[in-house]
């Protein structure tokens, strides 16, 4: 499906399971491709219109992935409490890190306190196919879940079939997330990513060998954590090693030198 968005043509292709899609933005025929900034600007004008059409319990967020981790450049609605300049979620970071070919459409996630959301994360590509942004929609469906529970109590078990990780075949290019972290600041997101990387090793920090810590640092490097200022001392404290050791791990992995200054901070 191709639609016009200002002076741009937006092409959306849906996968067979209707949970994966690919979106490309290109200039009309005969017009030179615009800059990535122009593409993001075109989508930013779409954010408040889409939110108004979907209702007050829906939040529409636009990310400029050139600005990671502080990637939110437009937001309308107040479902997750985030603001312009806020960070990307762990799900979006995973899609970028994995070089995903597909977006995620209509997946179930929830607030930290357990309230349910239905979310979609649509990757935006420029005319060359490069991923430059993401348009995310989060709908608070807690009231509808309560209505469903009342109906079930009257009519029996008529549970809705929500997309889950098991709903996508193992061969699918994109995994459906079991949850999503809606951090309101970079420090919160960084702490969560470090905790997750450590937990994924399956070994308490006190019992970790070098191989465990090196794998954790590799994961964090791929997620772009070291683009955040002061990430090295934060990771060093969490893994109970020196900053010098973290620098050595990054060198061993062939990673670029971590950021030592800049706008974003994990502290």
N, C-alpha and C positions, 0 to 999 in steps of 0.2 A: 504494500500500500504506500503510495506517495502523496503527501499533502504539502501545501505551501505554508511556510512560516515566515512572514515578512517577504523578503526577497529570496528566501532560500527554499530548496526542495528537500523535504525530510522523508526518507524511505525507511519503512519499518517492515521487517520480515519476521514472521512468527514461526517457531519450531513446531514439529508435529504434536508435541505434548502441551502446546500453548503456555509453557512456563519459561521458554527460552526465546530470545529475539535478538535481532541485530539491527541497529539503527545507524544510518549514515546520513550526514548532512552535506549537500553539495550545491554549488552555484548552478543556476539554470543554464541550459545549453547556450553556448556562444559567449558566456560571461566567464572571465578568469576566476579561478577559485579564490575565495576570500581568506583572510587570515583566521587563525584559530580564535583570536580575540573576537572577531566579528561573529563567528559561529556561537560562542558562549553568550555574547550579547543578544543574539537572536533568541536563544532559549530563555534568557532572563526575562524577556518581555512576556513569555508564555507562562511563567510561574504563577503570578497572581490570578491570571484568567483561569488556569486549570484548577487552582485551589478554590476559587469562588464557585466554579461549576460543580465541584465534588462535595462541598459542604464544610461546616465548621469543625467537624471531627476528623478532618483530613489535613495533612501537612505535605506541602510540596517543596522539595529542596533541590537546588542546583549546585553541583560541585564543579569547580575548575581544577582538574587534576594536575595542572602545572603548578598549583599552589600548595600541594600536599606538604605537611599534614593539615594546615589550616585552609581547607579547600572550599568551604561553604561561601558562595558569592551571592546567592539569592535564596530567600526562604519566605514562605507564606503559610500561615497557620501556626498553631502552637500545640503540637501533640507531644513532642519529645523535649521541649524546653531549650532547644538550641537556637543559636543566633548566627548572623553573618560573621565570618572569621572563625567559626567553630571547626572542629576536625571531622574527618571522614569516619565512618563506622568500620569495624573490623571486617564486616562482610565486603564492603567496597574495596578495602585495602587488599583483601584476599583475591578479589576479581582482578585487580590491577596487577598484583604480584604474579598471579598464575597466567597472565596474558590471555584472559578468557576471550573466547570468540562470541560469547552469548551473554545477554542480560538475564536477570532473574525477574520473573513476572508472577505476582500474586502468591507470595510465600508467607507462611505464618511465623511470626516472631512475637516478642512480648517485652514489656517494660521490666526493669529490675524487680519491681514489686509483684509482677505476675499478670498485670493487665494485658489482654491479647491485642495484637496489632496484625493487620494484613499489609504487607509491604511489597513494593516493586522497585527494582534498581535497574534503570535503563542506561546502558553505556552509550555515550555519544562519540561518534567518529567524524573526523573532518573529511574533506573530499578525497584525501589520499588513503583513508582507511585507518589512520592513527587514532587511538583512543585519547580523547582530550578532556572529556567531562562525563558527568553522570546526572541524570534526572531521577530523583527518588520520590516515591509517594508512600506515605505512612498513614494508614487509616485506623483510628481507634474503634475497634469493633466490640468493646466490652458490653455495650447495651444490647447489641444483637445476640451476643452469646447468652446473656441473661434471658432474652426472649426465647432463644432456642431451648434453654433449660426448662422454661415453663411449658413449652410445647411438648418436650419429651416427657415431662411429668404427667401430662394429660393423655398423650397419644402413644407413649412408649419410646423406644430408642430410635430416633430418626437423625442421628448425628451427621453433621455435614462432613464431607470428605475433604479435609484440608491437605494441600500439598505438603509433603514431608520428604526427608532425604531418601526414603525408600520408594517414593513415587517416580523418581527419575531413574532410568536404566543405568547400570554401571558404566556403560559405554558413553553416556552423555558427557558433553564437554564441560558442563557446569554442575557442581554439586549444590543441592538445595540446603541452605543453612538451617541448623536446628535453633538458632537464636541470633541476635544481633545486639551489639553494644552501642547505644546511643550516647556517646560521651559528650558532655557540654564544654569540655576544654581539653587541650592537648595532654595535660598532666594525667587526667583520668584515663584517657585512651592509652597513653604510654604505659601506665601502671598495669592496665588490663592486659596489654600485649605481652609484657614481661611475665606476668603471672601465668598466662596461657602457655607461653613458650616453655616455662619451667615445668608446668604441670604435664605437658606433652611428653616429657622425658620419662615420666613414670617412676622417678627416683627422687627422694628428698635431697635438698641441696647439700646437706651435710654428708651424704653418701655418694654424691656425683663424682664421677671421674672426668678427666679432661674431655673425653669423647662426648659425654652428655652436655657439658657446658659449651663445647664447640658447636654442637647441633643447635642448641638454644640460640647462640649468637648468630648462626647462619640463618635461622628462621627470622630473627629480629632484623637482620640486615636486609633480607629479601622483602620484608614488610615496610622497609623504609624508616625504621625507628631511628637510625643513626643520622637521619637528616634533621632530627630535632636537637636543638642545642641542649647540652648537659645530659644527653642520653647515656654517654659512656659511664660517668660516675654512678648514674642510677642503676644501670645494668650490673656494674661492678659490685655495688652494695648488695643487690639481689642475689648474685651468684657467689658472693663472699670471696671475691678475688680483688686484685688491685686494678687500677685503671690501666696500668702498663700491660697487664695480662689481657685485658679486653682489646687493646690496640694490637697486641701480638696475634690474638685470635683473628681479628679482621685482616691483618696482613697475611696470615696463613691462608685465609679464605679468598685472598685476591680481591678484597673489597676496596672501594674508594675510601679515602680518609674521611672520618666522620666530621660532621659540622661542629665547629667550636664557637660559633657566634650566629647572629641572625634573629629573626623575628620570633620563631617558635621556640618554646622552652618546655622541658619536662619538669622543671622545678617550680 
